[in-house]
């Protein structure tokens, strides 16, 4: 069966490079006055549909290819800069970095590792792999559901993965120092009472003090 062609209106997609959470695309419509199209593609939206931006069209294939390569190079440079700023190793985490047998246990409130092969090649680094599992049926090895709701430890972003995407729970001795610091900060912030909780506690304390004052005033009233 012939593979379905990917189209951007009348332009057929010829080349794509997936980098930095999106794609650089080169497409062609031989019948168009400007047959070559270069654009960026992303799908980080509620419906996960392809959204094409920064569209450029032209008549010369080599110019289109130069623009395509230029955009790819810019994304590569951006990823390299992010890794340098974050101090992230380019070596991905694997099952060898996980507690033996942990892939069969409960993931709730555990620091889990996403299998590198489940990520785009440029994202196979610890800042994309280390997630704090916060809930979902997939946290339990015996549940029917597989959804694991998580928080990216580096960015704080909430996301969903499936249990079969997880390599296991990270070994303490393989946990990067930055991850230990971020996890400690996160746990510390969770222990702080929320603003609503603080207000409710203050109201409760004020009510108790008012009640105690009324009782004390009544106790001091002269007998009739």
C-alpha positions as CSV (number, residue, x, y, z in Angstrom):
1,X,0.0,0.0,0.0
2,X,1.4,3.4,-1.0
3,X,2.3,5.7,1.9
4,X,0.0,8.7,2.1
5,X,1.7,11.9,1.1
6,X,2.0,14.7,3.7
7,X,0.7,17.9,2.3
8,X,0.7,21.6,3.2
9,X,-2.2,22.7,1.0
10,X,-0.9,21.9,-2.5
11,X,2.7,21.5,-1.4
12,X,4.1,18.0,-0.8
13,X,6.5,17.7,2.1
14,X,9.9,16.5,0.8
15,X,12.2,17.0,3.8
16,X,11.8,17.4,7.6
17,X,14.1,17.7,10.5
18,X,12.7,17.3,14.0
19,X,14.6,19.4,16.5
20,X,13.8,21.5,19.6
21,X,10.2,20.4,20.0
22,X,9.2,21.1,16.4
23,X,10.2,20.6,12.7
24,X,11.8,22.4,9.9
25,X,10.0,21.6,6.7
26,X,10.8,21.9,3.0
27,X,7.9,21.2,0.6
28,X,7.3,21.4,-3.2
29,X,4.4,22.2,-5.5
30,X,5.7,21.8,-9.1
31,X,2.7,23.5,-10.5
32,X,3.0,26.7,-8.4
33,X,4.5,29.9,-9.5
34,X,6.8,29.6,-6.5
35,X,7.2,25.9,-6.2
36,X,9.4,25.6,-3.0
37,X,8.2,26.3,0.5
38,X,10.2,26.3,3.8
39,X,8.5,26.7,7.1
40,X,8.5,25.7,10.8
41,X,6.0,23.2,12.2
42,X,4.9,22.8,15.8
43,X,2.0,20.9,17.5
44,X,2.2,22.1,21.1
45,X,-1.5,23.0,21.1
46,X,-4.6,21.5,22.8
47,X,-5.5,19.5,19.7
48,X,-1.9,18.4,18.8
49,X,-2.4,19.5,15.2
50,X,0.3,20.7,12.9
51,X,0.7,24.4,12.9
52,X,2.9,25.9,10.2
53,X,4.6,29.3,10.8
54,X,7.4,31.5,9.3
55,X,6.5,30.3,5.8
56,X,8.8,31.3,3.0
57,X,8.2,30.4,-0.7
58,X,10.5,30.8,-3.7
59,X,11.4,29.7,-7.2
60,X,14.9,28.4,-6.7
61,X,15.5,25.0,-5.1
62,X,19.1,25.8,-3.9
63,X,17.9,29.0,-2.1
64,X,15.1,27.0,-0.5
65,X,17.5,24.3,0.6
66,X,19.9,27.0,2.0
67,X,17.0,28.5,4.1
68,X,16.1,25.0,5.2
69,X,19.6,24.2,6.3
70,X,20.0,27.6,8.0
71,X,16.9,27.0,10.1
72,X,18.1,23.6,11.1
73,X,21.5,25.0,12.1
74,X,19.9,27.7,14.2
75,X,17.9,25.1,16.1
76,X,21.1,23.0,16.6
77,X,22.9,26.1,18.0
78,X,19.9,26.8,20.3
79,X,19.9,23.3,21.7
80,X,23.6,23.4,22.3
81,X,23.3,26.7,24.1
82,X,20.5,25.4,26.3
83,X,22.5,22.3,27.2
84,X,25.5,24.5,28.1
85,X,23.4,26.9,30.2
86,X,21.7,24.0,32.0
87,X,24.9,22.0,32.6
88,X,23.2,18.9,31.1
89,X,25.2,15.9,30.0
90,X,24.6,14.8,26.4
91,X,24.6,11.1,27.6
92,X,21.0,9.9,28.0
93,X,19.7,8.0,31.0
94,X,18.8,4.4,30.5
95,X,17.5,1.4,32.5
96,X,21.1,1.0,33.8
97,X,20.6,4.2,35.8
98,X,17.4,3.0,37.4
99,X,16.8,1.0,40.6
100,X,16.8,-2.7,39.6
101,X,13.2,-4.0,39.4
102,X,11.7,-0.6,39.9
103,X,9.9,-0.8,36.5
104,X,7.6,-3.3,38.2
105,X,6.8,-1.1,41.3
106,X,4.6,1.9,42.1
107,X,5.7,5.2,40.6
108,X,3.7,7.5,42.7
109,X,5.9,10.4,44.0
110,X,8.9,8.7,42.5
111,X,11.5,10.3,40.2
112,X,11.1,8.3,37.0
113,X,13.2,8.0,33.8
114,X,11.6,8.2,30.4
115,X,13.1,5.6,28.0
116,X,15.4,7.6,25.6
117,X,14.1,5.8,22.5
118,X,10.7,7.4,23.3
119,X,12.1,10.9,22.8
120,X,13.3,12.8,19.8
121,X,17.1,12.3,19.4
122,X,17.9,15.9,20.5
123,X,15.7,15.5,23.6
124,X,17.4,12.3,24.9
125,X,19.0,14.1,27.9
126,X,18.2,14.1,31.6
127,X,16.4,17.4,31.6
128,X,13.8,15.8,29.4
129,X,13.9,12.3,30.9
130,X,13.6,13.0,34.7
131,X,10.0,13.4,35.7
132,X,8.3,13.4,39.1
133,X,5.3,11.0,38.9
134,X,2.3,12.7,40.5
135,X,-0.6,10.3,39.7
136,X,-2.6,8.3,37.2
137,X,-3.6,4.7,36.9
138,X,-0.3,3.9,35.2
139,X,1.6,4.6,38.4
140,X,0.3,1.3,39.8
141,X,1.7,-1.9,38.2
142,X,-1.6,-3.7,38.7
143,X,-4.0,-1.0,37.3
144,X,-5.8,-1.4,34.0
145,X,-4.9,2.1,32.8
146,X,-1.4,3.1,31.8
147,X,-1.5,6.9,32.1
148,X,1.3,8.4,34.3
149,X,0.9,12.1,35.1
150,X,4.2,13.8,35.8
151,X,6.0,17.0,36.3
152,X,9.2,17.7,34.4
153,X,11.8,18.2,37.2
154,X,13.8,20.8,35.2
155,X,11.1,23.0,33.7
156,X,8.2,22.3,36.1
157,X,5.9,21.5,33.1
158,X,3.0,19.1,33.7
159,X,2.7,16.2,31.2
160,X,1.4,12.8,30.6
161,X,3.3,9.6,29.6
162,X,2.3,5.9,29.5
163,X,3.7,3.3,31.9
164,X,5.4,1.5,29.1
165,X,7.4,4.7,28.3
166,X,9.1,4.5,31.7
167,X,12.5,2.8,32.2
168,X,12.1,2.8,36.0
169,X,12.9,4.9,39.1
170,X,16.3,6.7,39.1
171,X,19.0,5.3,41.3
172,X,20.0,7.9,44.0
173,X,23.7,7.6,43.1
174,X,22.8,8.2,39.4
175,X,20.7,11.3,40.1
176,X,22.4,14.5,38.8
177,X,23.1,17.1,41.4
178,X,20.8,19.7,39.7
179,X,18.0,17.2,39.9
180,X,18.6,16.6,43.7
181,X,18.5,20.4,44.2
182,X,15.3,20.9,42.2
183,X,13.6,18.0,43.9
184,X,14.5,19.3,47.3
185,X,13.2,22.8,46.4
186,X,10.0,21.3,45.0
187,X,9.3,19.2,48.1
188,X,10.1,22.3,50.3
189,X,7.6,24.5,48.4
190,X,4.9,21.8,48.7
191,X,5.2,21.9,52.5
192,X,4.4,25.6,52.6
193,X,0.7,26.3,53.2
194,X,-1.2,27.9,50.3
195,X,-2.6,31.5,50.6
196,X,-6.1,30.1,50.9
197,X,-5.0,27.7,53.6
198,X,-3.3,30.5,55.5
199,X,-6.4,32.7,55.3
200,X,-8.6,29.8,56.5
201,X,-6.2,29.1,59.4
202,X,-6.3,32.8,60.3
203,X,-10.1,32.9,60.3
204,X,-10.2,29.8,62.5
205,X,-7.8,31.3,65.0
206,X,-9.7,34.5,65.1
207,X,-13.0,32.7,65.7
208,X,-11.4,30.6,68.5
209,X,-10.0,33.8,70.1
210,X,-13.4,35.5,69.8
211,X,-15.1,32.5,71.4
212,X,-12.6,32.4,74.2
213,X,-13.0,36.1,74.9
214,X,-16.8,35.8,75.1
215,X,-16.4,32.9,77.6
216,X,-13.9,34.9,79.7
217,X,-16.2,37.9,79.7
218,X,-19.2,35.8,80.7
219,X,-17.2,34.2,83.5
220,X,-16.3,37.6,84.9
221,X,-19.9,38.8,85.0
222,X,-21.3,39.5,88.6
223,X,-23.8,37.0,89.9
224,X,-27.4,38.1,89.9
